[in-house]
């Protein structure tokens, strides 16, 4: 069994090394890392190992604002990036997945005249309401990993309120006439 507990600041991964023994300790390997990737660890491991994920975003005003600012940041980041593409060709690479898979990697290559092709890959998870992208890798660099590092610095410096301020400021920087109309 793999247990993953996570939040923005810290993740804890627990590998159960033996069957649970009642009324005594159970051997386990425990790893603590900087936060922000627990859900991805659980999603990656779940098809291969029995896995439990524990995580949450506060159901208070701060949690709601944080969630909305994160969504806004992702939408603006992608929409601004996509508006830069003109006259490119997107080649989809063969999908290496089984029909029963719930987590897949969609590989693409963006080609433009006179420039080197750029690899853009998408990690998707199948949920009850359809497939959802949970990470984008540009030239092998994960957006989730980049943001996790940035967010961790902001949380350490100013707590969750500092992270919310950082996200609001970043969203204002990314606000363009095209995104402001929506």
OpenMM code with the backbone's topology and positions (N, CA, C; nanometers):
from openmm import Vec3, app, unit

residues = "UNK UNK UNK UNK UNK UNK UNK UNK UNK UNK UNK UNK UNK UNK UNK UNK UNK UNK UNK UNK UNK UNK UNK UNK UNK UNK UNK UNK UNK UNK UNK UNK UNK UNK UNK UNK UNK UNK UNK UNK UNK UNK UNK UNK UNK UNK UNK UNK UNK UNK UNK UNK UNK UNK UNK UNK UNK UNK UNK UNK UNK UNK UNK UNK UNK UNK UNK UNK UNK UNK UNK UNK UNK UNK UNK UNK UNK UNK UNK UNK UNK UNK UNK UNK UNK UNK UNK UNK UNK UNK UNK UNK UNK UNK UNK UNK UNK UNK UNK UNK UNK UNK UNK UNK UNK UNK UNK UNK UNK UNK UNK UNK UNK UNK UNK UNK UNK UNK UNK UNK UNK UNK UNK UNK UNK UNK UNK UNK UNK UNK UNK UNK UNK UNK UNK UNK UNK UNK UNK UNK UNK UNK UNK UNK UNK UNK UNK UNK UNK UNK UNK UNK UNK UNK UNK UNK UNK UNK UNK UNK UNK UNK UNK UNK UNK UNK UNK UNK UNK UNK UNK UNK UNK UNK UNK UNK UNK UNK UNK UNK UNK UNK".split()
positions = [
    Vec3(0.0854, -0.1180, 0.0000),
    Vec3(0.0000, 0.0000, 0.0000),
    Vec3(0.0895, 0.1237, 0.0000),
    Vec3(0.0497, 0.2233, -0.0771),
    Vec3(0.1188, 0.3509, -0.0816),
    Vec3(0.0221, 0.4558, -0.0293),
    Vec3(0.0645, 0.5319, 0.0686),
    Vec3(-0.0152, 0.6430, 0.1196),
    Vec3(0.0539, 0.7729, 0.0857),
    Vec3(-0.0216, 0.8689, 0.0313),
    Vec3(0.0350, 0.9976, -0.0061),
    Vec3(-0.0493, 1.1064, 0.0583),
    Vec3(0.0154, 1.1901, 0.1375),
    Vec3(-0.0516, 1.3006, 0.2057),
    Vec3(0.0144, 1.4274, 0.1555),
    Vec3(-0.0650, 1.5252, 0.1125),
    Vec3(0.0015, 1.6416, 0.0583),
    Vec3(-0.0767, 1.7694, 0.0645),
    Vec3(-0.0011, 1.8776, 0.0623),
    Vec3(-0.0572, 2.0110, 0.0495),
    Vec3(0.0426, 2.0957, -0.0273),
    Vec3(0.0257, 2.2250, -0.0260),
    Vec3(0.1119, 2.3135, -0.1029),
    Vec3(0.2537, 2.3167, -0.0455),
    Vec3(0.2661, 2.3011, 0.0861),
    Vec3(0.3946, 2.3174, 0.1523),
    Vec3(0.4748, 2.1880, 0.1612),
    Vec3(0.4098, 2.0763, 0.1964),
    Vec3(0.4840, 1.9534, 0.2207),
    Vec3(0.4034, 1.8311, 0.1785),
    Vec3(0.4745, 1.7315, 0.1250),
    Vec3(0.4143, 1.6021, 0.0900),
    Vec3(0.4801, 1.4945, 0.1754),
    Vec3(0.4016, 1.3961, 0.2129),
    Vec3(0.4515, 1.2815, 0.2872),
    Vec3(0.4090, 1.1568, 0.2110),
    Vec3(0.5062, 1.0713, 0.1767),
    Vec3(0.4788, 0.9472, 0.1056),
    Vec3(0.5128, 0.8325, 0.1996),
    Vec3(0.4170, 0.7411, 0.2181),
    Vec3(0.4353, 0.6277, 0.3085),
    Vec3(0.4192, 0.4991, 0.2282),
    Vec3(0.5275, 0.4211, 0.2188),
    Vec3(0.5238, 0.2888, 0.1559),
    Vec3(0.5089, 0.1859, 0.2666),
    Vec3(0.4001, 0.1173, 0.2675),
    Vec3(0.3781, 0.0101, 0.3651),
    Vec3(0.4616, -0.1099, 0.3223),
    Vec3(0.5502, -0.1579, 0.4089),
    Vec3(0.6433, -0.2644, 0.3734),
    Vec3(0.5968, -0.4030, 0.4184),
    Vec3(0.4910, -0.4075, 0.4978),
    Vec3(0.4370, -0.5357, 0.5434),
    Vec3(0.2877, -0.5187, 0.5691),
    Vec3(0.2201, -0.6297, 0.5880),
    Vec3(0.0777, -0.6248, 0.6199),
    Vec3(0.0563, -0.5468, 0.7498),
    Vec3(-0.0545, -0.4761, 0.7583),
    Vec3(-0.0852, -0.4023, 0.8804),
    Vec3(-0.1049, -0.5013, 0.9952),
    Vec3(-0.0362, -0.4715, 1.1053),
    Vec3(-0.0464, -0.5563, 1.2238),
    Vec3(-0.1217, -0.4790, 1.3309),
    Vec3(-0.2290, -0.5358, 1.3811),
    Vec3(-0.3115, -0.4699, 1.4815),
    Vec3(-0.2349, -0.4530, 1.6120),
    Vec3(-0.2568, -0.3415, 1.6772),
    Vec3(-0.2060, -0.3121, 1.8115),
    Vec3(-0.0543, -0.3046, 1.8192),
    Vec3(0.0124, -0.2801, 1.7073),
    Vec3(0.1573, -0.2628, 1.7089),
    Vec3(0.1995, -0.1830, 1.5849),
    Vec3(0.3274, -0.1545, 1.5739),
    Vec3(0.3770, -0.0796, 1.4590),
    Vec3(0.3810, -0.1678, 1.3347),
    Vec3(0.3673, -0.1040, 1.2207),
    Vec3(0.3797, -0.1718, 1.0923),
    Vec3(0.4988, -0.1105, 1.0200),
    Vec3(0.5863, -0.1934, 0.9660),
    Vec3(0.7032, -0.1440, 0.8941),
    Vec3(0.6602, -0.0617, 0.7733),
    Vec3(0.7217, 0.0562, 0.7603),
    Vec3(0.6920, 0.1430, 0.6472),
    Vec3(0.8122, 0.2318, 0.6192),
    Vec3(0.8216, 0.2749, 0.4951),
    Vec3(0.9238, 0.3715, 0.4559),
    Vec3(0.8531, 0.5049, 0.4374),
    Vec3(0.9003, 0.6084, 0.5064),
    Vec3(0.8344, 0.7388, 0.5022),
    Vec3(0.9297, 0.8404, 0.4412),
    Vec3(0.8817, 0.9131, 0.3405),
    Vec3(0.9611, 1.0158, 0.2738),
    Vec3(0.8844, 1.1473, 0.2800),
    Vec3(0.9533, 1.2534, 0.3170),
    Vec3(0.8917, 1.3864, 0.3191),
    Vec3(0.9619, 1.4729, 0.2149),
    Vec3(0.8830, 1.5420, 0.1331),
    Vec3(0.9378, 1.6285, 0.0292),
    Vec3(0.8624, 1.7606, 0.0287),
    Vec3(0.9125, 1.8564, -0.0478),
    Vec3(0.8396, 1.9825, -0.0599),
    Vec3(0.7049, 1.9534, -0.1252),
    Vec3(0.6080, 2.0345, -0.0953),
    Vec3(0.4707, 2.0061, -0.1359),
    Vec3(0.4376, 2.0379, -0.2791),
    Vec3(0.3158, 1.9975, -0.3156),
    Vec3(0.2614, 2.0331, -0.4446),
    Vec3(0.2495, 1.9209, -0.5445),
    Vec3(0.3013, 1.8018, -0.5134),
    Vec3(0.2943, 1.6964, -0.6142),
    Vec3(0.2316, 1.5672, -0.5625),
    Vec3(0.1736, 1.5696, -0.4452),
    Vec3(0.1183, 1.4470, -0.3867),
    Vec3(0.0110, 1.3841, -0.4759),
    Vec3(-0.0772, 1.4649, -0.5300),
    Vec3(-0.1836, 1.4102, -0.6153),
    Vec3(-0.1250, 1.3445, -0.7398),
    Vec3(-0.0213, 1.4056, -0.7964),
    Vec3(0.0422, 1.3461, -0.9143),
    Vec3(0.1115, 1.2150, -0.8799),
    Vec3(0.1773, 1.2090, -0.7638),
    Vec3(0.2420, 1.0852, -0.7200),
    Vec3(0.1370, 0.9758, -0.7059),
    Vec3(0.0263, 1.0082, -0.6397),
    Vec3(-0.0807, 0.9099, -0.6198),
    Vec3(-0.1407, 0.8662, -0.7534),
    Vec3(-0.1643, 0.9619, -0.8430),
    Vec3(-0.2229, 0.9283, -0.9732),
    Vec3(-0.1289, 0.8404, -1.0548),
    Vec3(-0.0005, 0.8675, -1.0484),
    Vec3(0.0972, 0.7881, -1.1221),
    Vec3(0.1070, 0.6465, -1.0653),
    Vec3(0.1053, 0.6347, -0.9335),
    Vec3(0.1251, 0.5044, -0.8691),
    Vec3(0.0000, 0.4174, -0.8708),
    Vec3(-0.1168, 0.4780, -0.8692),
    Vec3(-0.2421, 0.4029, -0.8524),
    Vec3(-0.2627, 0.2884, -0.9515),
    Vec3(-0.2290, 0.3041, -1.0797),
    Vec3(-0.2486, 0.1906, -1.1701),
    Vec3(-0.1563, 0.0720, -1.1405),
    Vec3(-0.0489, 0.0958, -1.0656),
    Vec3(0.0502, -0.0081, -1.0414),
    Vec3(0.0476, -0.0649, -0.8993),
    Vec3(0.0007, 0.0166, -0.8024),
    Vec3(0.0024, -0.0231, -0.6608),
    Vec3(-0.1256, 0.0263, -0.5937),
    Vec3(-0.1757, -0.0471, -0.4943),
    Vec3(-0.2877, 0.0066, -0.4154),
    Vec3(-0.2422, 0.1387, -0.3516),
    Vec3(-0.3189, 0.2448, -0.3712),
    Vec3(-0.2759, 0.3783, -0.3314),
    Vec3(-0.3893, 0.4542, -0.2643),
    Vec3(-0.3548, 0.5343, -0.1638),
    Vec3(-0.4503, 0.6241, -0.0991),
    Vec3(-0.3898, 0.7637, -0.0996),
    Vec3(-0.4685, 0.8624, -0.1408),
    Vec3(-0.4254, 1.0023, -0.1418),
    Vec3(-0.5093, 1.0801, -0.0416),
    Vec3(-0.4428, 1.1621, 0.0399),
    Vec3(-0.5122, 1.2485, 0.1343),
    Vec3(-0.4621, 1.3899, 0.1088),
    Vec3(-0.5509, 1.4791, 0.0738),
    Vec3(-0.5132, 1.6174, 0.0490),
    Vec3(-0.6374, 1.7030, 0.0415),
    Vec3(-0.6198, 1.8315, 0.0582),
    Vec3(-0.7364, 1.9195, 0.0497),
    Vec3(-0.6916, 2.0626, 0.0247),
    Vec3(-0.7870, 2.1403, -0.0212),
    Vec3(-0.7724, 2.2851, -0.0256),
    Vec3(-0.8784, 2.3350, 0.0696),
    Vec3(-0.8440, 2.4296, 0.1541),
    Vec3(-0.9387, 2.4788, 0.2536),
    Vec3(-1.0720, 2.5187, 0.1928),
    Vec3(-1.1789, 2.4867, 0.2639),
    Vec3(-1.3138, 2.5221, 0.2196),
    Vec3(-1.3545, 2.6553, 0.2818),
    Vec3(-1.2571, 2.7437, 0.2962),
    Vec3(-1.2829, 2.8763, 0.3488),
    Vec3(-1.2583, 2.9770, 0.2374),
    Vec3(-1.2722, 3.1037, 0.2667),
    Vec3(-1.2521, 3.2061, 0.1643),
    Vec3(-1.1125, 3.1984, 0.1041),
    Vec3(-1.0097, 3.1767, 0.1879),
    Vec3(-0.8727, 3.1658, 0.1368),
    Vec3(-0.8569, 3.0505, 0.0396),
    Vec3(-0.9140, 2.9347, 0.0740),
    Vec3(-0.9060, 2.8178, -0.0138),
    Vec3(-0.9786, 2.8406, -0.1453),
    Vec3(-1.0945, 2.9049, -0.1380),
    Vec3(-1.1710, 2.9333, -0.2599),
    Vec3(-1.0970, 3.0328, -0.3490),
    Vec3(-1.0400, 3.1370, -0.2880),
    Vec3(-0.9639, 3.2363, -0.3657),
    Vec3(-0.8398, 3.1707, -0.4265),
    Vec3(-0.7694, 3.0892, -0.3466),
    Vec3(-0.6509, 3.0202, -0.3969),
    Vec3(-0.6852, 2.9330, -0.5170),
    Vec3(-0.7918, 2.8543, -0.5064),
    Vec3(-0.8334, 2.7672, -0.6163),
    Vec3(-0.8664, 2.8484, -0.7410),
    Vec3(-0.9409, 2.9579, -0.7245),
    Vec3(-0.9784, 3.0403, -0.8400),
    Vec3(-0.8563, 3.1055, -0.9038),
    Vec3(-0.7643, 3.1552, -0.8236),
    Vec3(-0.6436, 3.2186, -0.8782),
    Vec3(-0.5558, 3.1166, -0.9512),
    Vec3(-0.5473, 2.9938, -0.8985),
    Vec3(-0.4721, 2.8892, -0.9675),
    Vec3(-0.5348, 2.8572, -1.1031),
    Vec3(-0.6674, 2.8428, -1.1062),
    Vec3(-0.7351, 2.8157, -1.2336),
    Vec3(-0.7121, 2.9294, -1.3321),
    Vec3(-0.7244, 3.0526, -1.2843),
    Vec3(-0.7041, 3.1686, -1.3714),
    Vec3(-0.5620, 3.1698, -1.4261),
    Vec3(-0.4643, 3.1409, -1.3397),
    Vec3(-0.3247, 3.1391, -1.3841),
    Vec3(-0.3039, 3.0364, -1.4952),
    Vec3(-0.3565, 2.9163, -1.4765),
    Vec3(-0.3373, 2.8124, -1.5778),
    Vec3(-0.4035, 2.8504, -1.7098),
    Vec3(-0.5258, 2.9001, -1.7039),
    Vec3(-0.5964, 2.9391, -1.8269),
    Vec3(-0.5213, 3.0512, -1.8979),
    Vec3(-0.4789, 3.1513, -1.8241),
    Vec3(-0.4082, 3.2644, -1.8871),
    Vec3(-0.2720, 3.2222, -1.9406),
    Vec3(-0.2024, 3.1377, -1.8673),
    Vec3(-0.0716, 3.0921, -1.9145),
    Vec3(-0.0861, 3.0195, -2.0478),
    Vec3(-0.1809, 2.9246, -2.0540),
    Vec3(-0.1992, 2.8476, -2.1774),
    Vec3(-0.2550, 2.9335, -2.2893),
    Vec3(-0.3540, 3.0164, -2.2597),
    Vec3(-0.4143, 3.0959, -2.3678),
    Vec3(-0.3135, 3.1956, -2.4235),
    Vec3(-0.2334, 3.2584, -2.3373),
    Vec3(-0.1305, 3.3511, -2.3866),
    Vec3(-0.0266, 3.2781, -2.4699),
    Vec3(0.0129, 3.1592, -2.4262),
    Vec3(0.1115, 3.0825, -2.5019),
    Vec3(0.0556, 3.0416, -2.6377),
    Vec3(-0.0687, 2.9971, -2.6399),
    Vec3(-0.1278, 2.9502, -2.7656),
    Vec3(-0.1497, 3.0629, -2.8653),
    Vec3(-0.1722, 3.1856, -2.8184),
    Vec3(-0.1911, 3.2965, -2.9125),
    Vec3(-0.0618, 3.3306, -2.9859),
    Vec3(0.0519, 3.2826, -2.9363),
    Vec3(0.1803, 3.3086, -3.0017),
    Vec3(0.2030, 3.2187, -3.1235),
    Vec3(0.1249, 3.1138, -3.1366),
    Vec3(0.1456, 3.0182, -3.2452),
    Vec3(0.0679, 3.0608, -3.3699),
    Vec3(0.1399, 3.0716, -3.4804),
    Vec3(0.0805, 3.1028, -3.6105),
    Vec3(0.1507, 3.0150, -3.7139),
    Vec3(0.0755, 2.9547, -3.8024),
    Vec3(0.1295, 2.8758, -3.9127),
    Vec3(0.2140, 2.7565, -3.8666),
    Vec3(0.1821, 2.7017, -3.7505),
    Vec3(0.2527, 2.5836, -3.7047),
    Vec3(0.1702, 2.4594, -3.7360),
    Vec3(0.2400, 2.3501, -3.7395),
    Vec3(0.1745, 2.2209, -3.7574),
    Vec3(0.1939, 2.1421, -3.6289),
    Vec3(0.0877, 2.0822, -3.5787),
    Vec3(0.0976, 2.0007, -3.4579),
    Vec3(0.0849, 1.8549, -3.4987),
    Vec3(0.1905, 1.7791, -3.4703),
    Vec3(0.1916, 1.6361, -3.4999),
    Vec3(0.1665, 1.5598, -3.3708),
    Vec3(0.0646, 1.4758, -3.3710),
    Vec3(0.0360, 1.3909, -3.2558),
    Vec3(0.1105, 1.2594, -3.2734),
    Vec3(0.1880, 1.2230, -3.1740),
    Vec3(0.2636, 1.0982, -3.1770),
    Vec3(0.1703, 0.9824, -3.1404),
    Vec3(0.2063, 0.8599, -3.1788),
    Vec3(0.1203, 0.7449, -3.1463),
    Vec3(0.0961, 0.7344, -2.9951),
    Vec3(-0.0275, 0.7112, -2.9587),
    Vec3(-0.0651, 0.6973, -2.8178),
    Vec3(-0.0336, 0.5564, -2.7716),
    Vec3(0.0429, 0.5456, -2.6649),
    Vec3(0.0774, 0.4152, -2.6091),
    Vec3(-0.0074, 0.3938, -2.4846),
    Vec3(-0.1306, 0.3483, -2.5059),
    Vec3(-0.2234, 0.3297, -2.3945),
    Vec3(-0.3189, 0.2159, -2.4262),
    Vec3(-0.3731, 0.1593, -2.3202),
    Vec3(-0.4745, 0.0551, -2.3333),
    Vec3(-0.6111, 0.1182, -2.3107),
    Vec3(-0.7165, 0.0593, -2.3645),
    Vec3(-0.8502, 0.1171, -2.3466),
    Vec3(-0.8897, 0.1354, -2.2007),
    Vec3(-0.8383, 0.0497, -2.1115),
    Vec3(-0.8754, 0.0595, -1.9699),
    Vec3(-0.7881, 0.1585, -1.8911),
    Vec3(-0.6853, 0.2163, -1.9535),
    Vec3(-0.5979, 0.3111, -1.8835),
    Vec3(-0.6762, 0.4347, -1.8395),
    Vec3(-0.6411, 0.4853, -1.7230),
    Vec3(-0.7045, 0.6072, -1.6709),
    Vec3(-0.6052, 0.7214, -1.6595),
    Vec3(-0.4805, 0.6965, -1.6969),
    Vec3(-0.3768, 0.7980, -1.6928),
    Vec3(-0.2906, 0.7789, -1.8175),
    Vec3(-0.2837, 0.8803, -1.9022),
    Vec3(-0.2097, 0.8663, -2.0276),
    Vec3(-0.1226, 0.9890, -2.0538),
    Vec3(-0.0234, 0.9691, -2.1393),
    Vec3(0.0615, 1.0768, -2.1865),
    Vec3(0.0348, 1.0943, -2.3357),
    Vec3(-0.0114, 1.2129, -2.3728),
    Vec3(-0.0329, 1.2457, -2.5140),
    Vec3(0.0874, 1.3285, -2.5581),
    Vec3(0.1608, 1.2742, -2.6544),
    Vec3(0.2832, 1.3396, -2.7016),
    Vec3(0.2555, 1.4123, -2.8322),
    Vec3(0.3028, 1.5363, -2.8411),
    Vec3(0.2887, 1.6131, -2.9648),
    Vec3(0.4207, 1.6817, -2.9964),
    Vec3(0.4301, 1.7235, -3.1199),
    Vec3(0.5447, 1.8014, -3.1643),
    Vec3(0.4904, 1.9172, -3.2462),
    Vec3(0.5307, 2.0390, -3.2093),
    Vec3(0.4860, 2.1584, -3.2803),
    Vec3(0.5966, 2.1985, -3.3757),
    Vec3(0.5626, 2.2015, -3.5053),
    Vec3(0.6596, 2.2361, -3.6103),
    Vec3(0.6225, 2.3715, -3.6688),
    Vec3(0.7252, 2.4526, -3.6875),
    Vec3(0.7027, 2.5819, -3.7518),
    Vec3(0.8128, 2.6059, -3.8546),
    Vec3(0.7782, 2.6707, -3.9636),
    Vec3(0.8766, 2.6935, -4.0694),
    Vec3(0.9986, 2.7704, -4.0170),
    Vec3(1.1182, 2.7200, -4.0484),
    Vec3(1.2417, 2.7888, -4.0141),
    Vec3(1.2834, 2.7794, -3.8682),
    Vec3(1.2180, 2.6943, -3.7902),
    Vec3(1.2544, 2.6826, -3.6482),
    Vec3(1.2554, 2.5355, -3.6082),
    Vec3(1.3233, 2.5083, -3.4985),
    Vec3(1.3301, 2.3727, -3.4465),
    Vec3(1.1942, 2.3327, -3.3874),
    Vec3(1.1552, 2.2074, -3.4094),
    Vec3(1.0288, 2.1576, -3.3545),
    Vec3(1.0344, 2.1576, -3.2022),
    Vec3(0.9190, 2.1814, -3.1391),
    Vec3(0.9091, 2.1829, -2.9941),
    Vec3(0.8193, 2.0673, -2.9500),
    Vec3(0.8691, 1.9876, -2.8566),
    Vec3(0.7889, 1.8768, -2.8039),
    Vec3(0.7004, 1.9300, -2.6918),
    Vec3(0.5698, 1.9057, -2.7038),
    Vec3(0.4749, 1.9420, -2.5990),
    Vec3(0.3933, 1.8174, -2.5667),
    Vec3(0.4036, 1.7735, -2.4418),
    Vec3(0.3342, 1.6526, -2.3976),
    Vec3(0.2322, 1.6887, -2.2907),
    Vec3(0.1248, 1.6112, -2.2866),
    Vec3(0.0150, 1.6366, -2.1935),
    Vec3(-0.0120, 1.5113, -2.1115),
    Vec3(-0.0098, 1.5234, -1.9776),
    Vec3(-0.0528, 1.4148, -1.8901),
    Vec3(-0.2019, 1.4334, -1.8655),
    Vec3(-0.2789, 1.3284, -1.8940),
    Vec3(-0.4232, 1.3333, -1.8748),
    Vec3(-0.4687, 1.2230, -1.7816),
    Vec3(-0.5747, 1.2517, -1.7068),
    Vec3(-0.6373, 1.1532, -1.6195),
    Vec3(-0.7845, 1.1431, -1.6566),
    Vec3(-0.8351, 1.0204, -1.6606),
    Vec3(-0.9760, 0.9989, -1.6913),
    Vec3(-1.0564, 1.0078, -1.5623),
    Vec3(-1.1478, 1.1037, -1.5572),
    Vec3(-1.2359, 1.1223, -1.4428),
    Vec3(-1.3782, 1.0884, -1.4847),
    Vec3(-1.4700, 1.0943, -1.3925),
    Vec3(-1.6093, 1.0599, -1.4215),
    Vec3(-1.6676, 1.1465, -1.5333),
    Vec3(-1.6248, 1.2736, -1.5409),
    Vec3(-1.6806, 1.3638, -1.6425),
    Vec3(-1.5910, 1.3798, -1.7649),
    Vec3(-1.4913, 1.2919, -1.7816),
    Vec3(-1.4086, 1.2945, -1.9023),
    Vec3(-1.2611, 1.3075, -1.8695),
    Vec3(-1.1802, 1.3204, -1.9735),
    Vec3(-1.0351, 1.3310, -1.9599),
    Vec3(-0.9976, 1.4737, -1.9227),
    Vec3(-0.9051, 1.4870, -1.8268),
    Vec3(-0.8588, 1.6182, -1.7808),
    Vec3(-0.7060, 1.6218, -1.7861),
    Vec3(-0.6514, 1.7321, -1.8363),
    Vec3(-0.5070, 1.7529, -1.8375),
    Vec3(-0.4639, 1.7937, -1.6973),
    Vec3(-0.3608, 1.7271, -1.6417),
    Vec3(-0.3113, 1.7685, -1.5103),
    Vec3(-0.1661, 1.8156, -1.5149),
    Vec3(-0.0998, 1.8029, -1.6285),
    Vec3(0.0346, 1.8589, -1.6421),
    Vec3(0.0675, 1.8718, -1.7897),
    Vec3(0.1467, 1.9725, -1.8215),
    Vec3(0.1959, 1.9943, -1.9572),
    Vec3(0.3475, 2.0024, -1.9489),
    Vec3(0.4134, 1.9319, -2.0390),
    Vec3(0.5600, 1.9328, -2.0440),
    Vec3(0.6024, 1.9951, -2.1765),
    Vec3(0.6752, 2.1039, -2.1691),
    Vec3(0.7265, 2.1704, -2.2881),
    Vec3(0.8761, 2.1419, -2.2941),
    Vec3(0.9168, 2.0761, -2.4027),
    Vec3(1.0569, 2.0347, -2.4194),
    Vec3(1.1051, 1.9576, -2.2963),
    Vec3(1.0160, 1.8757, -2.2400),
    Vec3(1.0507, 1.7917, -2.1256),
    Vec3(1.0412, 1.8583, -1.9901),
    Vec3(1.0048, 1.9865, -1.9865),
    Vec3(0.9961, 2.0599, -1.8597),
    Vec3(0.8505, 2.0660, -1.8152),
    Vec3(0.8255, 2.0174, -1.6943),
    Vec3(0.6905, 2.0095, -1.6390),
    Vec3(0.6430, 2.1441, -1.5856),
    Vec3(0.5239, 2.1855, -1.6281),
    Vec3(0.4638, 2.3079, -1.5755),
    Vec3(0.4346, 2.2915, -1.4262),
    Vec3(0.3873, 2.1735, -1.3863),
    Vec3(0.3570, 2.1480, -1.2452),
    Vec3(0.4829, 2.1640, -1.1601),
    Vec3(0.5938, 2.1061, -1.2046),
    Vec3(0.7182, 2.1150, -1.1279),
    Vec3(0.7657, 2.2594, -1.1173),
    Vec3(0.7598, 2.3327, -1.2268),
    Vec3(0.8012, 2.4738, -1.2240),
    Vec3(0.7174, 2.5535, -1.1261),
    Vec3(0.5854, 2.5380, -1.1357),
    Vec3(0.4969, 2.6125, -1.0464),
    Vec3(0.5136, 2.5675, -0.9018),
    Vec3(0.5328, 2.4376, -0.8796),
    Vec3(0.5496, 2.3879, -0.7429),
    Vec3(0.6672, 2.4573, -0.6760),
    Vec3(0.7784, 2.4694, -0.7479),
    Vec3(0.8963, 2.5352, -0.6922),
    Vec3(0.8664, 2.6819, -0.6603),
    Vec3(0.8047, 2.7527, -0.7543),
    Vec3(0.7693, 2.8937, -0.7330),
    Vec3(0.6730, 2.9086, -0.6153),
    Vec3(0.5703, 2.8244, -0.6125),
    Vec3(0.4685, 2.8341, -0.5074),
    Vec3(0.5285, 2.8032, -0.3710),
    Vec3(0.6176, 2.7041, -0.3653),
    Vec3(0.6819, 2.6700, -0.2386),
    Vec3(0.7599, 2.7876, -0.1812),
    Vec3(0.8317, 2.8590, -0.2667),
    Vec3(0.9067, 2.9775, -0.2227),
    Vec3(0.8115, 3.0826, -0.1655),
    Vec3(0.7019, 3.1042, -0.2348),
    Vec3(0.6058, 3.2056, -0.1888),
    Vec3(0.5412, 3.1658, -0.0563),
    Vec3(0.5078, 3.0387, -0.0403),
    Vec3(0.4463, 2.9923, 0.0846),
    Vec3(0.5464, 3.0054, 0.1992),
    Vec3(0.6715, 2.9679, 0.1757),
    Vec3(0.7716, 2.9789, 0.2813),
    Vec3(0.7951, 3.1248, 0.3211),
    Vec3(0.7872, 3.2149, 0.2231),
    Vec3(0.8129, 3.3569, 0.2509),
    Vec3(0.6923, 3.4270, 0.3141),
    Vec3(0.5706, 3.3933, 0.2694),
    Vec3(0.4546, 3.4701, 0.3157),
    Vec3(0.3312, 3.3887, 0.3474),
    Vec3(0.3459, 3.2572, 0.3596),
    Vec3(0.2301, 3.1740, 0.3908),
    Vec3(0.1338, 3.1667, 0.2726),
    Vec3(0.0151, 3.1120, 0.2991),
    Vec3(-0.0866, 3.0988, 0.1933),
    Vec3(-0.1300, 3.2362, 0.1437),
    Vec3(-0.1407, 3.3339, 0.2345),
    Vec3(-0.1775, 3.4692, 0.1911),
    Vec3(-0.0737, 3.5261, 0.0942),
    Vec3(0.0544, 3.4967, 0.1198),
    Vec3(0.1597, 3.5405, 0.0288),
    Vec3(0.1481, 3.4738, -0.1071),
    Vec3(0.1108, 3.3447, -0.1074),
    Vec3(0.0911, 3.2733, -0.2338),
    Vec3(-0.0266, 3.3327, -0.3110),
    Vec3(-0.1354, 3.3622, -0.2413),
    Vec3(-0.2525, 3.4217, -0.3086),
    Vec3(-0.2140, 3.5563, -0.3697),
    Vec3(-0.1393, 3.6384, -0.2962),
    Vec3(-0.0964, 3.7680, -0.3502),
    Vec3(-0.0088, 3.7472, -0.4738),
    Vec3(0.0846, 3.6516, -0.4666),
    Vec3(0.1712, 3.6202, -0.5802),
    Vec3(0.0876, 3.5805, -0.7021),
    Vec3(-0.0120, 3.4943, -0.6809),
    Vec3(-0.0972, 3.4490, -0.7920),
    Vec3(-0.1772, 3.5650, -0.8514),
    Vec3(-0.2322, 3.6493, -0.7652),
    Vec3(-0.3087, 3.7650, -0.8157),
    Vec3(-0.2189, 3.8569, -0.8978),
    Vec3(-0.0974, 3.8834, -0.8473),
    Vec3(-0.0032, 3.9691, -0.9211),
    Vec3(0.0350, 3.9060, -1.0546),
    Vec3(0.0620, 3.7760, -1.0535),
    Vec3(0.0989, 3.7045, -1.1767),
    Vec3(-0.0170, 3.7096, -1.2768),
    Vec3(-0.1395, 3.6913, -1.2284),
    Vec3(-0.2561, 3.6953, -1.3166),
    Vec3(-0.2758, 3.8341, -1.3770),
    Vec3(-0.2469, 3.9391, -1.3007),
    Vec3(-0.2562, 4.0754, -1.3551),
    Vec3(-0.1533, 4.0950, -1.4659),
    Vec3(-0.0309, 4.0400, -1.4463),
    Vec3(0.0732, 4.0503, -1.5491),
    Vec3(0.0309, 3.9793, -1.6774),
    Vec3(-0.0366, 3.8657, -1.6622),
    Vec3(-0.0760, 3.7853, -1.7785),
    Vec3(-0.2050, 3.8344, -1.8427),
    Vec3(-0.2746, 3.9244, -1.7743),
    Vec3(-0.4021, 3.9736, -1.8267),
    Vec3(-0.3776, 4.0538, -1.9528),
    Vec3(-0.4377, 4.0060, -2.0606),
    Vec3(-0.4258, 4.0738, -2.1889),
    Vec3(-0.5645, 4.1158, -2.2340),
    Vec3(-0.5759, 4.1994, -2.3363),
    Vec3(-0.7094, 4.2330, -2.3854),
    Vec3(-0.7915, 4.1095, -2.4218),
    Vec3(-0.7265, 4.0062, -2.4767),
    Vec3(-0.7986, 3.8849, -2.5157),
    Vec3(-0.8556, 3.8128, -2.3944),
    Vec3(-0.7781, 3.8011, -2.2849),
    Vec3(-0.8288, 3.7311, -2.1675),
    Vec3(-0.9207, 3.8205, -2.0844),
    Vec3(-0.9031, 3.9513, -2.0921),
    Vec3(-0.9869, 4.0431, -2.0139),
    Vec3(-1.1310, 4.0429, -2.0646),
    Vec3(-1.1536, 4.0131, -2.1932),
    Vec3(-1.2877, 4.0126, -2.2515),
    Vec3(-1.3729, 3.8993, -2.1992),
    Vec3(-1.3115, 3.7907, -2.1526),
    Vec3(-1.3851, 3.6703, -2.1137),
    Vec3(-1.4532, 3.6843, -1.9818),
] * unit.nanometer
topology = app.Topology()
chain = topology.addChain("A")
for resn in residues:
    res = topology.addResidue(resn, chain)
    for name in ("N", "CA", "C"):
        topology.addAtom(name, app.Element.getBySymbol(name[0]), res)
